[in-house]
């Protein structure tokens, strides 16, 4: 019983010291990356700075991703790169390197909704400085920082076309991962069962209905995130026509 209590105490505690510390760093970084993007937007520094940031994400995430595949960390139920964030950081790297509107939109919509949900209600047992703790928070924080840098800073704004492509990519990922989960008895993406810790999914119906409801809600929220940019773009076009 004593050993069990010690192990439990060493586990990650939602909104405990390590969680609050990461969230504080995350909040401070949000402001910094937006200001950075706004300052270099349209200047000769935009390309090299964005590519340095892309390389930085690779330097942090790739070693941690590889670490999950080593014998000491390997777990077929959690180590494979099938979570949405495993794809999101790859889209973020591509967006930073190329400043593609499509991959910037994917990073923005995934980052501001699904990634932040994971940060608010993390299904995590490892604590600082364990590799899985570092992997989880590095990926989540860098994805959201990239999303606001690209859209709010550099103003690579989403369109309805990139919104639709993001929805299509997300549905394809969900279908593929749900199939794998069913075959391998895993639960990547929490598509075949809710997280063991409390999350927003607890407010939705039981599986499989909650998956359909979640997709509908997420698509609607994404549309809300896209509307201001499309309205702003339309006003800019109209204004240009009257000049």
ChimeraX commands (.cxc) that place a marker at each C-alpha (Angstrom):
marker #1 position 0.00,0.00,0.00 radius 0.5
marker #1 position 2.88,2.37,0.83 radius 0.5
marker #1 position 4.53,1.69,-2.55 radius 0.5
marker #1 position 1.22,2.26,-4.34 radius 0.5
marker #1 position 0.68,5.59,-2.60 radius 0.5
marker #1 position 4.19,6.73,-3.48 radius 0.5
marker #1 position 3.70,5.80,-7.12 radius 0.5
marker #1 position 0.36,7.61,-7.20 radius 0.5
marker #1 position 1.92,10.71,-5.68 radius 0.5
marker #1 position 4.62,10.66,-8.35 radius 0.5
marker #1 position 2.05,10.56,-11.15 radius 0.5
marker #1 position 1.14,13.64,-13.12 radius 0.5
marker #1 position -1.48,15.69,-11.28 radius 0.5
marker #1 position -3.80,17.86,-13.40 radius 0.5
marker #1 position -3.28,21.49,-12.41 radius 0.5
marker #1 position -0.51,20.46,-10.07 radius 0.5
marker #1 position 2.85,22.31,-10.02 radius 0.5
marker #1 position 4.26,20.80,-13.23 radius 0.5
marker #1 position 1.01,21.37,-15.16 radius 0.5
marker #1 position 0.71,24.99,-14.03 radius 0.5
marker #1 position 4.36,25.66,-14.80 radius 0.5
marker #1 position 3.98,24.40,-18.36 radius 0.5
marker #1 position 0.79,26.41,-18.86 radius 0.5
marker #1 position 2.54,29.58,-17.65 radius 0.5
marker #1 position 5.41,29.03,-20.11 radius 0.5
marker #1 position 2.86,28.32,-22.83 radius 0.5
marker #1 position 0.91,31.54,-22.16 radius 0.5
marker #1 position 4.04,33.69,-22.17 radius 0.5
marker #1 position 5.21,32.06,-25.38 radius 0.5
marker #1 position 1.90,32.74,-27.14 radius 0.5
marker #1 position 2.42,36.47,-26.87 radius 0.5
marker #1 position 6.06,36.24,-27.89 radius 0.5
marker #1 position 5.50,34.23,-31.08 radius 0.5
marker #1 position 2.61,36.44,-32.25 radius 0.5
marker #1 position 4.73,39.56,-31.75 radius 0.5
marker #1 position 7.64,37.90,-33.52 radius 0.5
marker #1 position 5.50,36.93,-36.50 radius 0.5
marker #1 position 3.97,40.41,-36.76 radius 0.5
marker #1 position 7.38,42.05,-36.60 radius 0.5
marker #1 position 8.99,39.99,-39.37 radius 0.5
marker #1 position 5.91,39.63,-41.59 radius 0.5
marker #1 position 6.75,40.70,-45.14 radius 0.5
marker #1 position 10.41,41.33,-44.34 radius 0.5
marker #1 position 13.52,39.51,-45.49 radius 0.5
marker #1 position 13.63,37.79,-42.09 radius 0.5
marker #1 position 10.28,35.99,-42.51 radius 0.5
marker #1 position 11.59,33.00,-44.46 radius 0.5
marker #1 position 14.79,32.27,-42.47 radius 0.5
marker #1 position 13.16,32.80,-39.07 radius 0.5
marker #1 position 10.19,30.58,-39.96 radius 0.5
marker #1 position 12.52,27.86,-41.21 radius 0.5
marker #1 position 14.66,28.05,-38.08 radius 0.5
marker #1 position 11.47,27.54,-36.06 radius 0.5
marker #1 position 10.58,24.54,-38.24 radius 0.5
marker #1 position 14.01,23.02,-37.64 radius 0.5
marker #1 position 13.62,23.72,-33.93 radius 0.5
marker #1 position 10.40,21.71,-33.80 radius 0.5
marker #1 position 12.09,18.83,-35.62 radius 0.5
marker #1 position 15.04,18.97,-33.22 radius 0.5
marker #1 position 12.70,18.67,-30.23 radius 0.5
marker #1 position 10.04,16.26,-31.45 radius 0.5
marker #1 position 11.93,13.74,-33.58 radius 0.5
marker #1 position 14.30,12.53,-30.81 radius 0.5
marker #1 position 11.36,12.28,-28.38 radius 0.5
marker #1 position 9.30,10.42,-30.98 radius 0.5
marker #1 position 12.16,7.97,-31.59 radius 0.5
marker #1 position 12.56,7.53,-27.84 radius 0.5
marker #1 position 9.00,6.17,-27.64 radius 0.5
marker #1 position 10.03,3.32,-29.96 radius 0.5
marker #1 position 13.01,2.17,-27.84 radius 0.5
marker #1 position 12.62,-0.94,-25.64 radius 0.5
marker #1 position 12.49,0.99,-22.37 radius 0.5
marker #1 position 9.61,3.20,-23.52 radius 0.5
marker #1 position 7.88,1.02,-26.12 radius 0.5
marker #1 position 4.18,0.43,-25.62 radius 0.5
marker #1 position 2.13,-0.61,-28.66 radius 0.5
marker #1 position -0.94,1.08,-27.19 radius 0.5
marker #1 position 0.68,4.52,-26.89 radius 0.5
marker #1 position 4.04,4.69,-28.71 radius 0.5
marker #1 position 2.95,4.64,-32.35 radius 0.5
marker #1 position 2.62,8.09,-34.01 radius 0.5
marker #1 position -1.12,7.78,-34.58 radius 0.5
marker #1 position -2.39,10.54,-32.30 radius 0.5
marker #1 position -3.58,13.68,-34.04 radius 0.5
marker #1 position -0.78,15.68,-32.44 radius 0.5
marker #1 position 1.75,13.31,-34.01 radius 0.5
marker #1 position 0.48,14.57,-37.36 radius 0.5
marker #1 position -0.10,18.14,-36.21 radius 0.5
marker #1 position 3.56,18.85,-35.49 radius 0.5
marker #1 position 4.44,17.53,-38.96 radius 0.5
marker #1 position 1.89,19.88,-40.53 radius 0.5
marker #1 position 3.33,22.69,-38.39 radius 0.5
marker #1 position 6.85,22.01,-39.65 radius 0.5
marker #1 position 5.66,22.00,-43.27 radius 0.5
marker #1 position 3.69,25.22,-42.73 radius 0.5
marker #1 position 6.64,26.98,-41.13 radius 0.5
marker #1 position 9.04,25.86,-43.86 radius 0.5
marker #1 position 6.78,26.64,-46.85 radius 0.5
marker #1 position 4.20,29.05,-45.36 radius 0.5
marker #1 position 1.55,26.97,-47.11 radius 0.5
marker #1 position -1.97,28.25,-46.52 radius 0.5
marker #1 position -3.37,24.71,-46.33 radius 0.5
marker #1 position -0.95,23.33,-43.74 radius 0.5
marker #1 position -1.12,26.62,-41.83 radius 0.5
marker #1 position -4.91,26.20,-41.64 radius 0.5
marker #1 position -4.58,22.61,-40.45 radius 0.5
marker #1 position -2.10,23.67,-37.77 radius 0.5
marker #1 position -4.32,26.58,-36.74 radius 0.5
marker #1 position -7.60,24.65,-36.50 radius 0.5
marker #1 position -6.14,21.52,-34.93 radius 0.5
marker #1 position -3.95,23.56,-32.60 radius 0.5
marker #1 position -6.54,25.97,-31.24 radius 0.5
marker #1 position -9.17,23.30,-30.60 radius 0.5
marker #1 position -7.98,19.72,-30.29 radius 0.5
marker #1 position -4.45,20.40,-29.04 radius 0.5
marker #1 position -5.56,22.93,-26.45 radius 0.5
marker #1 position -8.22,20.49,-25.23 radius 0.5
marker #1 position -5.43,17.98,-24.58 radius 0.5
marker #1 position -3.52,20.64,-22.66 radius 0.5
marker #1 position -6.51,21.57,-20.53 radius 0.5
marker #1 position -7.44,17.97,-19.68 radius 0.5
marker #1 position -4.26,15.92,-20.25 radius 0.5
marker #1 position -4.57,12.13,-20.15 radius 0.5
marker #1 position -1.06,11.76,-18.82 radius 0.5
marker #1 position 0.48,9.70,-16.03 radius 0.5
marker #1 position 4.15,10.65,-16.45 radius 0.5
marker #1 position 5.48,13.73,-14.67 radius 0.5
marker #1 position 8.55,15.95,-14.97 radius 0.5
marker #1 position 11.16,15.11,-16.22 radius 0.5
marker #1 position 10.08,11.73,-17.62 radius 0.5
marker #1 position 10.33,11.29,-21.42 radius 0.5
marker #1 position 6.59,10.91,-21.96 radius 0.5
marker #1 position 5.95,14.13,-20.02 radius 0.5
marker #1 position 8.47,15.97,-22.20 radius 0.5
marker #1 position 7.05,14.42,-25.37 radius 0.5
marker #1 position 3.46,15.31,-24.53 radius 0.5
marker #1 position 4.06,18.92,-23.59 radius 0.5
marker #1 position 6.71,19.70,-26.20 radius 0.5
marker #1 position 4.41,18.57,-28.99 radius 0.5
marker #1 position 1.30,20.31,-27.67 radius 0.5
marker #1 position 2.95,23.62,-26.83 radius 0.5
marker #1 position 4.91,23.85,-30.09 radius 0.5
marker #1 position 1.84,23.06,-32.20 radius 0.5
marker #1 position -0.23,25.85,-30.67 radius 0.5
marker #1 position 2.66,28.33,-30.75 radius 0.5
marker #1 position 3.10,27.53,-34.44 radius 0.5
marker #1 position -0.61,28.00,-35.14 radius 0.5
marker #1 position -0.76,31.54,-33.73 radius 0.5
marker #1 position 2.62,32.51,-35.20 radius 0.5
marker #1 position 1.45,31.50,-38.68 radius 0.5
marker #1 position -2.05,32.97,-38.62 radius 0.5
marker #1 position -2.02,35.83,-36.10 radius 0.5
marker #1 position 1.61,36.75,-36.67 radius 0.5
marker #1 position 2.38,36.12,-40.33 radius 0.5
marker #1 position -1.30,36.43,-41.33 radius 0.5
marker #1 position -1.38,33.28,-43.46 radius 0.5
marker #1 position -5.12,33.26,-43.02 radius 0.5
marker #1 position -7.51,30.31,-43.50 radius 0.5
marker #1 position -10.09,30.21,-46.29 radius 0.5
marker #1 position -13.20,28.10,-46.79 radius 0.5
marker #1 position -11.24,25.97,-49.23 radius 0.5
marker #1 position -8.51,25.18,-46.70 radius 0.5
marker #1 position -11.20,24.67,-44.05 radius 0.5
marker #1 position -12.86,22.02,-46.22 radius 0.5
marker #1 position -9.55,20.30,-46.89 radius 0.5
marker #1 position -8.77,20.29,-43.17 radius 0.5
marker #1 position -12.11,18.63,-42.42 radius 0.5
marker #1 position -11.44,16.03,-45.13 radius 0.5
marker #1 position -7.95,15.23,-43.79 radius 0.5
marker #1 position -9.31,14.93,-40.26 radius 0.5
marker #1 position -12.08,12.55,-41.33 radius 0.5
marker #1 position -9.56,10.41,-43.25 radius 0.5
marker #1 position -7.31,10.27,-40.17 radius 0.5
marker #1 position -10.26,9.35,-37.93 radius 0.5
marker #1 position -11.43,6.56,-40.24 radius 0.5
marker #1 position -7.95,5.07,-40.53 radius 0.5
marker #1 position -7.20,5.24,-36.81 radius 0.5
marker #1 position -10.60,3.86,-35.77 radius 0.5
marker #1 position -9.98,0.91,-38.07 radius 0.5
marker #1 position -6.53,0.31,-36.60 radius 0.5
marker #1 position -7.88,0.64,-33.06 radius 0.5
marker #1 position -10.55,-1.98,-33.77 radius 0.5
marker #1 position -8.00,-4.41,-35.23 radius 0.5
marker #1 position -5.25,-3.88,-32.65 radius 0.5
marker #1 position -7.40,-3.25,-29.56 radius 0.5
marker #1 position -5.91,0.22,-29.02 radius 0.5
marker #1 position -7.48,3.64,-28.52 radius 0.5
marker #1 position -5.41,6.17,-30.40 radius 0.5
marker #1 position -7.15,9.53,-30.68 radius 0.5
marker #1 position -9.74,8.35,-28.13 radius 0.5
marker #1 position -11.84,7.35,-31.11 radius 0.5
marker #1 position -12.80,3.97,-29.69 radius 0.5
marker #1 position -13.31,4.98,-26.06 radius 0.5
marker #1 position -13.14,8.02,-23.80 radius 0.5
marker #1 position -9.97,8.93,-21.86 radius 0.5
marker #1 position -9.58,7.41,-18.42 radius 0.5
marker #1 position -9.13,10.89,-16.94 radius 0.5
marker #1 position -11.85,13.55,-16.97 radius 0.5
marker #1 position -12.22,15.36,-20.30 radius 0.5
marker #1 position -14.78,17.29,-22.35 radius 0.5
marker #1 position -15.73,13.98,-23.98 radius 0.5
marker #1 position -17.42,13.04,-20.71 radius 0.5
marker #1 position -20.14,15.56,-21.62 radius 0.5
marker #1 position -20.97,13.65,-24.81 radius 0.5
marker #1 position -22.96,10.41,-25.33 radius 0.5
marker #1 position -21.35,6.99,-25.14 radius 0.5
marker #1 position -19.29,5.44,-27.93 radius 0.5
marker #1 position -19.72,5.39,-30.89 radius 0.5
marker #1 position -22.23,8.25,-30.91 radius 0.5
marker #1 position -19.84,10.64,-29.18 radius 0.5
marker #1 position -17.42,10.38,-32.13 radius 0.5
marker #1 position -20.06,11.67,-34.56 radius 0.5
marker #1 position -21.14,14.40,-32.14 radius 0.5
marker #1 position -17.52,15.41,-31.54 radius 0.5
marker #1 position -16.87,15.67,-35.30 radius 0.5
marker #1 position -19.95,17.86,-35.77 radius 0.5
marker #1 position -19.01,20.14,-32.88 radius 0.5
marker #1 position -15.40,20.45,-33.99 radius 0.5
marker #1 position -16.40,21.24,-37.60 radius 0.5
marker #1 position -18.77,23.94,-36.33 radius 0.5
marker #1 position -16.13,25.47,-34.04 radius 0.5
marker #1 position -13.63,25.46,-36.90 radius 0.5
marker #1 position -16.13,27.30,-39.08 radius 0.5
marker #1 position -16.48,29.95,-36.35 radius 0.5
marker #1 position -12.68,30.32,-36.29 radius 0.5
marker #1 position -12.57,30.76,-40.06 radius 0.5
marker #1 position -15.44,33.25,-40.42 radius 0.5
marker #1 position -13.60,36.35,-39.08 radius 0.5
marker #1 position -10.74,35.83,-41.52 radius 0.5
marker #1 position -12.98,35.30,-44.54 radius 0.5
marker #1 position -15.07,38.38,-43.65 radius 0.5
marker #1 position -11.91,40.44,-43.21 radius 0.5
marker #1 position -10.57,39.20,-46.53 radius 0.5
marker #1 position -13.85,40.01,-48.30 radius 0.5
marker #1 position -13.88,43.54,-46.86 radius 0.5
marker #1 position -10.30,44.04,-47.99 radius 0.5
marker #1 position -11.20,43.01,-51.54 radius 0.5
marker #1 position -14.22,45.32,-51.60 radius 0.5
marker #1 position -12.15,48.16,-50.22 radius 0.5
marker #1 position -9.48,47.64,-52.87 radius 0.5
marker #1 position -12.11,47.76,-55.63 radius 0.5
marker #1 position -13.29,51.20,-54.46 radius 0.5
marker #1 position -9.82,52.71,-54.29 radius 0.5
marker link #1:1,2 radius 0.2
marker link #1:2,3 radius 0.2
marker link #1:3,4 radius 0.2
marker link #1:4,5 radius 0.2
marker link #1:5,6 radius 0.2
marker link #1:6,7 radius 0.2
marker link #1:7,8 radius 0.2
marker link #1:8,9 radius 0.2
marker link #1:9,10 radius 0.2
marker link #1:10,11 radius 0.2
marker link #1:11,12 radius 0.2
marker link #1:12,13 radius 0.2
marker link #1:13,14 radius 0.2
marker link #1:14,15 radius 0.2
marker link #1:15,16 radius 0.2
marker link #1:16,17 radius 0.2
marker link #1:17,18 radius 0.2
marker link #1:18,19 radius 0.2
marker link #1:19,20 radius 0.2
marker link #1:20,21 radius 0.2
marker link #1:21,22 radius 0.2
marker link #1:22,23 radius 0.2
marker link #1:23,24 radius 0.2
marker link #1:24,25 radius 0.2
marker link #1:25,26 radius 0.2
marker link #1:26,27 radius 0.2
marker link #1:27,28 radius 0.2
marker link #1:28,29 radius 0.2
marker link #1:29,30 radius 0.2
marker link #1:30,31 radius 0.2
marker link #1:31,32 radius 0.2
marker link #1:32,33 radius 0.2
marker link #1:33,34 radius 0.2
marker link #1:34,35 radius 0.2
marker link #1:35,36 radius 0.2
marker link #1:36,37 radius 0.2
marker link #1:37,38 radius 0.2
marker link #1:38,39 radius 0.2
marker link #1:39,40 radius 0.2
marker link #1:40,41 radius 0.2
marker link #1:41,42 radius 0.2
marker link #1:42,43 radius 0.2
marker link #1:43,44 radius 0.2
marker link #1:44,45 radius 0.2
marker link #1:45,46 radius 0.2
marker link #1:46,47 radius 0.2
marker link #1:47,48 radius 0.2
marker link #1:48,49 radius 0.2
marker link #1:49,50 radius 0.2
marker link #1:50,51 radius 0.2
marker link #1:51,52 radius 0.2
marker link #1:52,53 radius 0.2
marker link #1:53,54 radius 0.2
marker link #1:54,55 radius 0.2
marker link #1:55,56 radius 0.2
marker link #1:56,57 radius 0.2
marker link #1:57,58 radius 0.2
marker link #1:58,59 radius 0.2
marker link #1:59,60 radius 0.2
marker link #1:60,61 radius 0.2
marker link #1:61,62 radius 0.2
marker link #1:62,63 radius 0.2
marker link #1:63,64 radius 0.2
marker link #1:64,65 radius 0.2
marker link #1:65,66 radius 0.2
marker link #1:66,67 radius 0.2
marker link #1:67,68 radius 0.2
marker link #1:68,69 radius 0.2
marker link #1:69,70 radius 0.2
marker link #1:70,71 radius 0.2
marker link #1:71,72 radius 0.2
marker link #1:72,73 radius 0.2
marker link #1:73,74 radius 0.2
marker link #1:74,75 radius 0.2
marker link #1:75,76 radius 0.2
marker link #1:76,77 radius 0.2
marker link #1:77,78 radius 0.2
marker link #1:78,79 radius 0.2
marker link #1:79,80 radius 0.2
marker link #1:80,81 radius 0.2
marker link #1:81,82 radius 0.2
marker link #1:82,83 radius 0.2
marker link #1:83,84 radius 0.2
marker link #1:84,85 radius 0.2
marker link #1:85,86 radius 0.2
marker link #1:86,87 radius 0.2
marker link #1:87,88 radius 0.2
marker link #1:88,89 radius 0.2
marker link #1:89,90 radius 0.2
marker link #1:90,91 radius 0.2
marker link #1:91,92 radius 0.2
marker link #1:92,93 radius 0.2
marker link #1:93,94 radius 0.2
marker link #1:94,95 radius 0.2
marker link #1:95,96 radius 0.2
marker link #1:96,97 radius 0.2
marker link #1:97,98 radius 0.2
marker link #1:98,99 radius 0.2
marker link #1:99,100 radius 0.2
marker link #1:100,101 radius 0.2
marker link #1:101,102 radius 0.2
marker link #1:102,103 radius 0.2
marker link #1:103,104 radius 0.2
marker link #1:104,105 radius 0.2
marker link #1:105,106 radius 0.2
marker link #1:106,107 radius 0.2
marker link #1:107,108 radius 0.2
marker link #1:108,109 radius 0.2
marker link #1:109,110 radius 0.2
marker link #1:110,111 radius 0.2
marker link #1:111,112 radius 0.2
marker link #1:112,113 radius 0.2
marker link #1:113,114 radius 0.2
marker link #1:114,115 radius 0.2
marker link #1:115,116 radius 0.2
marker link #1:116,117 radius 0.2
marker link #1:117,118 radius 0.2
marker link #1:118,119 radius 0.2
marker link #1:119,120 radius 0.2
marker link #1:120,121 radius 0.2
marker link #1:121,122 radius 0.2
marker link #1:122,123 radius 0.2
marker link #1:123,124 radius 0.2
marker link #1:124,125 radius 0.2
marker link #1:125,126 radius 0.2
marker link #1:126,127 radius 0.2
marker link #1:127,128 radius 0.2
marker link #1:128,129 radius 0.2
marker link #1:129,130 radius 0.2
marker link #1:130,131 radius 0.2
marker link #1:131,132 radius 0.2
marker link #1:132,133 radius 0.2
marker link #1:133,134 radius 0.2
marker link #1:134,135 radius 0.2
marker link #1:135,136 radius 0.2
marker link #1:136,137 radius 0.2
marker link #1:137,138 radius 0.2
marker link #1:138,139 radius 0.2
marker link #1:139,140 radius 0.2
marker link #1:140,141 radius 0.2
marker link #1:141,142 radius 0.2
marker link #1:142,143 radius 0.2
marker link #1:143,144 radius 0.2
marker link #1:144,145 radius 0.2
marker link #1:145,146 radius 0.2
marker link #1:146,147 radius 0.2
marker link #1:147,148 radius 0.2
marker link #1:148,149 radius 0.2
marker link #1:149,150 radius 0.2
marker link #1:150,151 radius 0.2
marker link #1:151,152 radius 0.2
marker link #1:152,153 radius 0.2
marker link #1:153,154 radius 0.2
marker link #1:154,155 radius 0.2
marker link #1:155,156 radius 0.2
marker link #1:156,157 radius 0.2
marker link #1:157,158 radius 0.2
marker link #1:158,159 radius 0.2
marker link #1:159,160 radius 0.2
marker link #1:160,161 radius 0.2
marker link #1:161,162 radius 0.2
marker link #1:162,163 radius 0.2
marker link #1:163,164 radius 0.2
marker link #1:164,165 radius 0.2
marker link #1:165,166 radius 0.2
marker link #1:166,167 radius 0.2
marker link #1:167,168 radius 0.2
marker link #1:168,169 radius 0.2
marker link #1:169,170 radius 0.2
marker link #1:170,171 radius 0.2
marker link #1:171,172 radius 0.2
marker link #1:172,173 radius 0.2
marker link #1:173,174 radius 0.2
marker link #1:174,175 radius 0.2
marker link #1:175,176 radius 0.2
marker link #1:176,177 radius 0.2
marker link #1:177,178 radius 0.2
marker link #1:178,179 radius 0.2
marker link #1:179,180 radius 0.2
marker link #1:180,181 radius 0.2
marker link #1:181,182 radius 0.2
marker link #1:182,183 radius 0.2
marker link #1:183,184 radius 0.2
marker link #1:184,185 radius 0.2
marker link #1:185,186 radius 0.2
marker link #1:186,187 radius 0.2
marker link #1:187,188 radius 0.2
marker link #1:188,189 radius 0.2
marker link #1:189,190 radius 0.2
marker link #1:190,191 radius 0.2
marker link #1:191,192 radius 0.2
marker link #1:192,193 radius 0.2
marker link #1:193,194 radius 0.2
marker link #1:194,195 radius 0.2
marker link #1:195,196 radius 0.2
marker link #1:196,197 radius 0.2
marker link #1:197,198 radius 0.2
marker link #1:198,199 radius 0.2
marker link #1:199,200 radius 0.2
marker link #1:200,201 radius 0.2
marker link #1:201,202 radius 0.2
marker link #1:202,203 radius 0.2
marker link #1:203,204 radius 0.2
marker link #1:204,205 radius 0.2
marker link #1:205,206 radius 0.2
marker link #1:206,207 radius 0.2
marker link #1:207,208 radius 0.2
marker link #1:208,209 radius 0.2
marker link #1:209,210 radius 0.2
marker link #1:210,211 radius 0.2
marker link #1:211,212 radius 0.2
marker link #1:212,213 radius 0.2
marker link #1:213,214 radius 0.2
marker link #1:214,215 radius 0.2
marker link #1:215,216 radius 0.2
marker link #1:216,217 radius 0.2
marker link #1:217,218 radius 0.2
marker link #1:218,219 radius 0.2
marker link #1:219,220 radius 0.2
marker link #1:220,221 radius 0.2
marker link #1:221,222 radius 0.2
marker link #1:222,223 radius 0.2
marker link #1:223,224 radius 0.2
marker link #1:224,225 radius 0.2
marker link #1:225,226 radius 0.2
marker link #1:226,227 radius 0.2
marker link #1:227,228 radius 0.2
marker link #1:228,229 radius 0.2
marker link #1:229,230 radius 0.2
marker link #1:230,231 radius 0.2
marker link #1:231,232 radius 0.2
marker link #1:232,233 radius 0.2
marker link #1:233,234 radius 0.2
marker link #1:234,235 radius 0.2
marker link #1:235,236 radius 0.2
marker link #1:236,237 radius 0.2
marker link #1:237,238 radius 0.2
marker link #1:238,239 radius 0.2
marker link #1:239,240 radius 0.2
marker link #1:240,241 radius 0.2
marker link #1:241,242 radius 0.2
marker link #1:242,243 radius 0.2
view
